Amino acid sequence: METVTKIDRRILRTKEAINKAFLELFSEKELDQITINDISERANVNRGTVYLHYTDKYDLLNKCIDDHLNKMFISCLVSGSTHEHLDLISALKPAFTYFEENYLFFSSMLSNQRTFSFRERMQQNIVDSIQVKVSMQGINQGMDQELITQFIASAFVGTLEWWILHKMPHSPQYMAEQLWKLFERNDIHPQLEIT
């Protein structure tokens, strides 16, 4: 059992080195200019090791995106809350903290023209996660649920993109508070309910 754990840790460290090397290269040049050789040299592994874990650089990019989007949403989960309504500041702060901790990834994805699909995937993941939680009572009564959801997701992704591309000029706590105040001030808060 101990051998399996050591092997798993070694594999994890190797994949982390490959991902880090890829993201560093991705922040320096276009995806088309990056080769598996570049990635393996930067990660200090041989080409075969990269191919052992990834089909090609596009597979590496997709798995990197999926991994970060999944981790982002896991970081936003509010566990053990007994409030009738979800405290969005408490949900937003972990998201901004995760973005801050993974700045290299998100800045690379959002600043590279070839990864416009990343922005779309992130926005769709946000839409999917909040659509089922938007309360259609109170201020949202009579509104189109899909429009509310798209508006909130677009506002969030746009604000996040601005924050990252401007090198995070404010703390995650500040960003969470300000975004929530903007939603409240404009009476567009989603009234998310815990189900």
Buried (B, 14 or more C-beta within 10 A) or exposed (E): EEEEEEEEEEEEEBBEBBBBBBBBBBBEEEBEEBEBEBBBBBBEBEEEBBEEBBEEBEEBBBBBBEEBBEBBBEBBEBEEEEEEEBEBBBBBBBBBBBBBEBEEBBBBBBEBEEBEEBBEBBBEBBBEBBBEBBBEEEEBEEEEBEEBBBBBBEBBBEBBBEBBEEEBEEEBEEBBBBBBEEBEEEEBBBBBBEE
